[in-house]
Amino acid sequence: MQNYKEDQKIPAPKLTNSSVVLRPAQLNDFDAVKQYRQDPENCRYIRPPESDDDTLAMVEKMSKPWQLSQGYWNGLVICLPQDNSVIGEVAFNIEDWFHQRIEIGYRLNESASGKGLCTQAVTLLINYLCEEIGVHKIVAKCDPRNVASYKVMEKLGMQREAFFAEHYLLGSEWTDQYDYGLLAANWQPKIKS
């Protein structure tokens, strides 16, 4: 993050490989984003399903330039290259500006899961964060019951660093949390972009 200033806005990039395209959202992506953000099963370990208004606000946010502010989530939609259809999203926030630590997150429509597409998409995001933004460490967090999520982290070389019991409230349920970390110096993409 050496070449950037805190609170700076930068154009959101378009990142591609042979399997996926990451790009800023467009308003006509609303219906595709709504499918997974309002699906109770997809939201089970993340947060309760959103309203139409909340989903629209997220689509609008993902259509704007990135804001490099601590705690601000920036995102891109994940699309299939053959037809530009939206199948999910990747996001990051600067968890700690001084210590150059970024948290990442991701979601995928159930219809696209199990094909390695999420791993491909997160690889593109991590490449960009390491090479262009210049972070020191990337972290990711998930509910331990969300096996698919932490399997993606492990495929990418992230290490489980912590377990927190009843760490956050999801709806009316206290849930546990795994924390994973990856030093940028140790980043070796498992999948070539």
ChimeraX commands (.cxc) that place a marker at each C-alpha (Angstrom):
marker #1 position 0.00,0.00,0.00 radius 0.5
marker #1 position 3.13,2.05,-0.31 radius 0.5
marker #1 position 1.97,3.84,-3.48 radius 0.5
marker #1 position -1.46,4.75,-2.14 radius 0.5
marker #1 position -2.85,7.15,0.43 radius 0.5
marker #1 position -5.48,6.28,2.99 radius 0.5
marker #1 position -8.99,7.21,1.80 radius 0.5
marker #1 position -7.79,7.44,-1.82 radius 0.5
marker #1 position -10.27,6.41,-4.52 radius 0.5
marker #1 position -9.04,4.33,-7.43 radius 0.5
marker #1 position -10.80,2.86,-10.47 radius 0.5
marker #1 position -12.03,-0.66,-9.80 radius 0.5
marker #1 position -10.11,-2.98,-12.12 radius 0.5
marker #1 position -11.31,-5.65,-14.51 radius 0.5
marker #1 position -9.39,-8.88,-13.86 radius 0.5
marker #1 position -9.58,-11.95,-16.05 radius 0.5
marker #1 position -8.30,-15.44,-16.61 radius 0.5
marker #1 position -9.63,-18.27,-18.77 radius 0.5
marker #1 position -12.27,-19.27,-16.19 radius 0.5
marker #1 position -13.66,-16.05,-14.70 radius 0.5
marker #1 position -13.91,-12.30,-15.13 radius 0.5
marker #1 position -13.96,-9.92,-12.16 radius 0.5
marker #1 position -15.47,-6.54,-12.97 radius 0.5
marker #1 position -17.36,-3.66,-11.38 radius 0.5
marker #1 position -21.07,-4.35,-11.02 radius 0.5
marker #1 position -23.73,-2.81,-13.25 radius 0.5
marker #1 position -27.30,-2.07,-12.26 radius 0.5
marker #1 position -28.55,-4.79,-14.61 radius 0.5
marker #1 position -26.63,-7.31,-12.44 radius 0.5
marker #1 position -29.20,-6.83,-9.66 radius 0.5
marker #1 position -31.27,-9.96,-10.38 radius 0.5
marker #1 position -28.18,-12.22,-10.49 radius 0.5
marker #1 position -26.75,-10.74,-7.28 radius 0.5
marker #1 position -30.14,-11.01,-5.60 radius 0.5
marker #1 position -30.22,-14.78,-6.30 radius 0.5
marker #1 position -27.36,-15.52,-3.91 radius 0.5
marker #1 position -27.57,-12.58,-1.49 radius 0.5
marker #1 position -31.20,-13.42,-0.71 radius 0.5
marker #1 position -30.85,-17.23,-0.75 radius 0.5
marker #1 position -31.19,-18.43,2.89 radius 0.5
marker #1 position -28.86,-21.40,2.32 radius 0.5
marker #1 position -26.20,-19.24,0.68 radius 0.5
marker #1 position -26.43,-16.71,3.51 radius 0.5
marker #1 position -26.54,-19.34,6.27 radius 0.5
marker #1 position -23.00,-18.77,7.57 radius 0.5
marker #1 position -22.54,-15.13,6.50 radius 0.5
marker #1 position -25.50,-12.96,7.48 radius 0.5
marker #1 position -29.29,-13.06,7.15 radius 0.5
marker #1 position -30.67,-12.67,3.60 radius 0.5
marker #1 position -30.93,-9.08,2.46 radius 0.5
marker #1 position -33.88,-7.01,1.35 radius 0.5
marker #1 position -34.14,-5.78,-2.25 radius 0.5
marker #1 position -33.09,-2.31,-1.08 radius 0.5
marker #1 position -29.96,-3.65,0.66 radius 0.5
marker #1 position -29.02,-5.77,-2.35 radius 0.5
marker #1 position -29.49,-2.82,-4.71 radius 0.5
marker #1 position -27.31,-0.67,-2.45 radius 0.5
marker #1 position -24.60,-3.35,-2.60 radius 0.5
marker #1 position -24.78,-3.53,-6.41 radius 0.5
marker #1 position -24.48,0.25,-6.57 radius 0.5
marker #1 position -21.50,0.19,-4.20 radius 0.5
marker #1 position -19.75,-2.48,-6.29 radius 0.5
marker #1 position -20.25,-0.31,-9.40 radius 0.5
marker #1 position -18.25,2.62,-8.00 radius 0.5
marker #1 position -14.50,3.29,-7.77 radius 0.5
marker #1 position -12.73,1.59,-4.90 radius 0.5
marker #1 position -12.20,3.59,-1.74 radius 0.5
marker #1 position -9.00,2.68,0.11 radius 0.5
marker #1 position -10.35,3.47,3.56 radius 0.5
marker #1 position -9.92,1.30,6.61 radius 0.5
marker #1 position -13.03,-0.82,7.14 radius 0.5
marker #1 position -14.64,0.02,3.76 radius 0.5
marker #1 position -15.61,-3.05,1.68 radius 0.5
marker #1 position -14.74,-2.86,-2.02 radius 0.5
marker #1 position -15.98,-5.52,-4.40 radius 0.5
marker #1 position -16.23,-6.91,-7.89 radius 0.5
marker #1 position -18.73,-9.32,-9.36 radius 0.5
marker #1 position -17.54,-12.70,-10.64 radius 0.5
marker #1 position -18.68,-13.44,-14.19 radius 0.5
marker #1 position -18.35,-16.30,-16.64 radius 0.5
marker #1 position -16.30,-15.14,-19.63 radius 0.5
marker #1 position -18.48,-16.82,-22.27 radius 0.5
marker #1 position -21.66,-14.87,-21.49 radius 0.5
marker #1 position -20.77,-12.27,-18.80 radius 0.5
marker #1 position -23.32,-13.85,-16.42 radius 0.5
marker #1 position -22.80,-12.97,-12.75 radius 0.5
marker #1 position -22.16,-15.97,-10.51 radius 0.5
marker #1 position -20.85,-14.30,-7.36 radius 0.5
marker #1 position -18.57,-11.64,-5.92 radius 0.5
marker #1 position -15.22,-11.02,-4.27 radius 0.5
marker #1 position -14.52,-8.21,-1.84 radius 0.5
marker #1 position -11.87,-6.77,0.43 radius 0.5
marker #1 position -11.49,-4.17,3.12 radius 0.5
marker #1 position -8.40,-2.64,4.64 radius 0.5
marker #1 position -8.50,-4.08,8.12 radius 0.5
marker #1 position -5.47,-2.11,9.30 radius 0.5
marker #1 position -3.87,0.55,7.12 radius 0.5
marker #1 position -0.66,1.00,9.13 radius 0.5
marker #1 position 0.02,-2.74,9.29 radius 0.5
marker #1 position -0.97,-3.21,5.62 radius 0.5
marker #1 position -3.46,-5.97,6.42 radius 0.5
marker #1 position -6.46,-6.62,4.17 radius 0.5
marker #1 position -9.43,-8.90,4.79 radius 0.5
marker #1 position -10.99,-10.65,1.82 radius 0.5
marker #1 position -14.41,-12.21,1.37 radius 0.5
marker #1 position -16.31,-13.99,-1.39 radius 0.5
marker #1 position -19.68,-15.45,-2.31 radius 0.5
marker #1 position -20.74,-17.73,-5.11 radius 0.5
marker #1 position -24.14,-18.70,-6.43 radius 0.5
marker #1 position -24.81,-22.35,-5.53 radius 0.5
marker #1 position -25.26,-23.18,-9.23 radius 0.5
marker #1 position -21.58,-22.33,-9.84 radius 0.5
marker #1 position -20.09,-24.01,-6.78 radius 0.5
marker #1 position -17.83,-27.04,-6.83 radius 0.5
marker #1 position -16.11,-26.11,-10.11 radius 0.5
marker #1 position -13.06,-24.24,-8.79 radius 0.5
marker #1 position -14.44,-20.89,-9.96 radius 0.5
marker #1 position -14.33,-19.27,-6.52 radius 0.5
marker #1 position -10.67,-20.28,-6.10 radius 0.5
marker #1 position -9.92,-18.83,-9.54 radius 0.5
marker #1 position -11.68,-15.56,-8.68 radius 0.5
marker #1 position -9.99,-15.17,-5.29 radius 0.5
marker #1 position -6.62,-15.92,-6.94 radius 0.5
marker #1 position -7.16,-12.96,-9.27 radius 0.5
marker #1 position -8.09,-10.71,-6.34 radius 0.5
marker #1 position -5.10,-11.77,-4.22 radius 0.5
marker #1 position -2.75,-11.30,-7.19 radius 0.5
marker #1 position -4.05,-7.75,-7.60 radius 0.5
marker #1 position -3.84,-6.94,-3.89 radius 0.5
marker #1 position -0.27,-8.26,-3.64 radius 0.5
marker #1 position 1.08,-6.88,-6.92 radius 0.5
marker #1 position -0.83,-3.62,-7.37 radius 0.5
marker #1 position -1.90,-2.51,-3.89 radius 0.5
marker #1 position 1.18,-3.92,-2.14 radius 0.5
marker #1 position -0.28,-5.43,1.03 radius 0.5
marker #1 position 1.74,-7.19,3.72 radius 0.5
marker #1 position -0.88,-9.70,4.85 radius 0.5
marker #1 position -4.24,-10.99,3.69 radius 0.5
marker #1 position -6.74,-12.45,6.14 radius 0.5
marker #1 position -10.07,-14.22,5.74 radius 0.5
marker #1 position -12.66,-15.34,8.27 radius 0.5
marker #1 position -15.49,-17.84,8.26 radius 0.5
marker #1 position -17.85,-19.91,10.35 radius 0.5
marker #1 position -16.19,-23.34,10.88 radius 0.5
marker #1 position -19.35,-24.99,9.50 radius 0.5
marker #1 position -18.73,-23.25,6.18 radius 0.5
marker #1 position -16.39,-25.96,4.92 radius 0.5
marker #1 position -16.47,-24.78,1.30 radius 0.5
marker #1 position -15.24,-21.34,2.37 radius 0.5
marker #1 position -12.25,-22.48,4.37 radius 0.5
marker #1 position -11.36,-25.08,1.73 radius 0.5
marker #1 position -10.93,-22.20,-0.74 radius 0.5
marker #1 position -8.65,-20.46,1.78 radius 0.5
marker #1 position -6.58,-23.60,2.23 radius 0.5
marker #1 position -6.30,-24.21,-1.54 radius 0.5
marker #1 position -4.84,-20.71,-1.81 radius 0.5
marker #1 position -2.17,-21.44,0.79 radius 0.5
marker #1 position -3.77,-19.55,3.65 radius 0.5
marker #1 position -3.03,-20.89,7.14 radius 0.5
marker #1 position -5.58,-21.25,9.92 radius 0.5
marker #1 position -4.32,-18.92,12.64 radius 0.5
marker #1 position -7.16,-18.81,15.15 radius 0.5
marker #1 position -10.40,-20.28,16.38 radius 0.5
marker #1 position -12.83,-18.08,18.30 radius 0.5
marker #1 position -15.74,-19.70,20.17 radius 0.5
marker #1 position -19.14,-17.97,19.98 radius 0.5
marker #1 position -17.41,-14.99,18.41 radius 0.5
marker #1 position -20.26,-13.25,16.62 radius 0.5
marker #1 position -24.03,-13.14,16.57 radius 0.5
marker #1 position -25.64,-14.34,13.33 radius 0.5
marker #1 position -29.34,-13.65,13.60 radius 0.5
marker #1 position -30.13,-15.14,17.03 radius 0.5
marker #1 position -27.27,-17.67,17.05 radius 0.5
marker #1 position -23.81,-17.23,18.54 radius 0.5
marker #1 position -21.35,-18.68,16.04 radius 0.5
marker #1 position -17.70,-19.65,16.07 radius 0.5
marker #1 position -15.08,-18.23,13.74 radius 0.5
marker #1 position -11.92,-19.44,12.00 radius 0.5
marker #1 position -9.32,-16.85,11.05 radius 0.5
marker #1 position -6.92,-17.57,8.19 radius 0.5
marker #1 position -3.88,-15.58,7.12 radius 0.5
marker #1 position -1.44,-15.33,4.23 radius 0.5
marker #1 position 1.70,-13.22,4.11 radius 0.5
marker #1 position 2.09,-11.56,0.73 radius 0.5
marker #1 position 5.72,-12.71,0.73 radius 0.5
marker #1 position 4.46,-16.32,0.79 radius 0.5
marker #1 position 1.83,-15.89,-1.94 radius 0.5
marker #1 position 2.30,-18.43,-4.68 radius 0.5
marker #1 position -0.75,-18.61,-6.93 radius 0.5
marker #1 position -1.95,-22.17,-7.18 radius 0.5
marker #1 position -3.69,-21.36,-10.43 radius 0.5
marker #1 position -2.09,-19.32,-13.17 radius 0.5
marker #1 position -4.13,-16.35,-14.26 radius 0.5
marker link #1:1,2 radius 0.2
marker link #1:2,3 radius 0.2
marker link #1:3,4 radius 0.2
marker link #1:4,5 radius 0.2
marker link #1:5,6 radius 0.2
marker link #1:6,7 radius 0.2
marker link #1:7,8 radius 0.2
marker link #1:8,9 radius 0.2
marker link #1:9,10 radius 0.2
marker link #1:10,11 radius 0.2
marker link #1:11,12 radius 0.2
marker link #1:12,13 radius 0.2
marker link #1:13,14 radius 0.2
marker link #1:14,15 radius 0.2
marker link #1:15,16 radius 0.2
marker link #1:16,17 radius 0.2
marker link #1:17,18 radius 0.2
marker link #1:18,19 radius 0.2
marker link #1:19,20 radius 0.2
marker link #1:20,21 radius 0.2
marker link #1:21,22 radius 0.2
marker link #1:22,23 radius 0.2
marker link #1:23,24 radius 0.2
marker link #1:24,25 radius 0.2
marker link #1:25,26 radius 0.2
marker link #1:26,27 radius 0.2
marker link #1:27,28 radius 0.2
marker link #1:28,29 radius 0.2
marker link #1:29,30 radius 0.2
marker link #1:30,31 radius 0.2
marker link #1:31,32 radius 0.2
marker link #1:32,33 radius 0.2
marker link #1:33,34 radius 0.2
marker link #1:34,35 radius 0.2
marker link #1:35,36 radius 0.2
marker link #1:36,37 radius 0.2
marker link #1:37,38 radius 0.2
marker link #1:38,39 radius 0.2
marker link #1:39,40 radius 0.2
marker link #1:40,41 radius 0.2
marker link #1:41,42 radius 0.2
marker link #1:42,43 radius 0.2
marker link #1:43,44 radius 0.2
marker link #1:44,45 radius 0.2
marker link #1:45,46 radius 0.2
marker link #1:46,47 radius 0.2
marker link #1:47,48 radius 0.2
marker link #1:48,49 radius 0.2
marker link #1:49,50 radius 0.2
marker link #1:50,51 radius 0.2
marker link #1:51,52 radius 0.2
marker link #1:52,53 radius 0.2
marker link #1:53,54 radius 0.2
marker link #1:54,55 radius 0.2
marker link #1:55,56 radius 0.2
marker link #1:56,57 radius 0.2
marker link #1:57,58 radius 0.2
marker link #1:58,59 radius 0.2
marker link #1:59,60 radius 0.2
marker link #1:60,61 radius 0.2
marker link #1:61,62 radius 0.2
marker link #1:62,63 radius 0.2
marker link #1:63,64 radius 0.2
marker link #1:64,65 radius 0.2
marker link #1:65,66 radius 0.2
marker link #1:66,67 radius 0.2
marker link #1:67,68 radius 0.2
marker link #1:68,69 radius 0.2
marker link #1:69,70 radius 0.2
marker link #1:70,71 radius 0.2
marker link #1:71,72 radius 0.2
marker link #1:72,73 radius 0.2
marker link #1:73,74 radius 0.2
marker link #1:74,75 radius 0.2
marker link #1:75,76 radius 0.2
marker link #1:76,77 radius 0.2
marker link #1:77,78 radius 0.2
marker link #1:78,79 radius 0.2
marker link #1:79,80 radius 0.2
marker link #1:80,81 radius 0.2
marker link #1:81,82 radius 0.2
marker link #1:82,83 radius 0.2
marker link #1:83,84 radius 0.2
marker link #1:84,85 radius 0.2
marker link #1:85,86 radius 0.2
marker link #1:86,87 radius 0.2
marker link #1:87,88 radius 0.2
marker link #1:88,89 radius 0.2
marker link #1:89,90 radius 0.2
marker link #1:90,91 radius 0.2
marker link #1:91,92 radius 0.2
marker link #1:92,93 radius 0.2
marker link #1:93,94 radius 0.2
marker link #1:94,95 radius 0.2
marker link #1:95,96 radius 0.2
marker link #1:96,97 radius 0.2
marker link #1:97,98 radius 0.2
marker link #1:98,99 radius 0.2
marker link #1:99,100 radius 0.2
marker link #1:100,101 radius 0.2
marker link #1:101,102 radius 0.2
marker link #1:102,103 radius 0.2
marker link #1:103,104 radius 0.2
marker link #1:104,105 radius 0.2
marker link #1:105,106 radius 0.2
marker link #1:106,107 radius 0.2
marker link #1:107,108 radius 0.2
marker link #1:108,109 radius 0.2
marker link #1:109,110 radius 0.2
marker link #1:110,111 radius 0.2
marker link #1:111,112 radius 0.2
marker link #1:112,113 radius 0.2
marker link #1:113,114 radius 0.2
marker link #1:114,115 radius 0.2
marker link #1:115,116 radius 0.2
marker link #1:116,117 radius 0.2
marker link #1:117,118 radius 0.2
marker link #1:118,119 radius 0.2
marker link #1:119,120 radius 0.2
marker link #1:120,121 radius 0.2
marker link #1:121,122 radius 0.2
marker link #1:122,123 radius 0.2
marker link #1:123,124 radius 0.2
marker link #1:124,125 radius 0.2
marker link #1:125,126 radius 0.2
marker link #1:126,127 radius 0.2
marker link #1:127,128 radius 0.2
marker link #1:128,129 radius 0.2
marker link #1:129,130 radius 0.2
marker link #1:130,131 radius 0.2
marker link #1:131,132 radius 0.2
marker link #1:132,133 radius 0.2
marker link #1:133,134 radius 0.2
marker link #1:134,135 radius 0.2
marker link #1:135,136 radius 0.2
marker link #1:136,137 radius 0.2
marker link #1:137,138 radius 0.2
marker link #1:138,139 radius 0.2
marker link #1:139,140 radius 0.2
marker link #1:140,141 radius 0.2
marker link #1:141,142 radius 0.2
marker link #1:142,143 radius 0.2
marker link #1:143,144 radius 0.2
marker link #1:144,145 radius 0.2
marker link #1:145,146 radius 0.2
marker link #1:146,147 radius 0.2
marker link #1:147,148 radius 0.2
marker link #1:148,149 radius 0.2
marker link #1:149,150 radius 0.2
marker link #1:150,151 radius 0.2
marker link #1:151,152 radius 0.2
marker link #1:152,153 radius 0.2
marker link #1:153,154 radius 0.2
marker link #1:154,155 radius 0.2
marker link #1:155,156 radius 0.2
marker link #1:156,157 radius 0.2
marker link #1:157,158 radius 0.2
marker link #1:158,159 radius 0.2
marker link #1:159,160 radius 0.2
marker link #1:160,161 radius 0.2
marker link #1:161,162 radius 0.2
marker link #1:162,163 radius 0.2
marker link #1:163,164 radius 0.2
marker link #1:164,165 radius 0.2
marker link #1:165,166 radius 0.2
marker link #1:166,167 radius 0.2
marker link #1:167,168 radius 0.2
marker link #1:168,169 radius 0.2
marker link #1:169,170 radius 0.2
marker link #1:170,171 radius 0.2
marker link #1:171,172 radius 0.2
marker link #1:172,173 radius 0.2
marker link #1:173,174 radius 0.2
marker link #1:174,175 radius 0.2
marker link #1:175,176 radius 0.2
marker link #1:176,177 radius 0.2
marker link #1:177,178 radius 0.2
marker link #1:178,179 radius 0.2
marker link #1:179,180 radius 0.2
marker link #1:180,181 radius 0.2
marker link #1:181,182 radius 0.2
marker link #1:182,183 radius 0.2
marker link #1:183,184 radius 0.2
marker link #1:184,185 radius 0.2
marker link #1:185,186 radius 0.2
marker link #1:186,187 radius 0.2
marker link #1:187,188 radius 0.2
marker link #1:188,189 radius 0.2
marker link #1:189,190 radius 0.2
marker link #1:190,191 radius 0.2
marker link #1:191,192 radius 0.2
marker link #1:192,193 radius 0.2
view
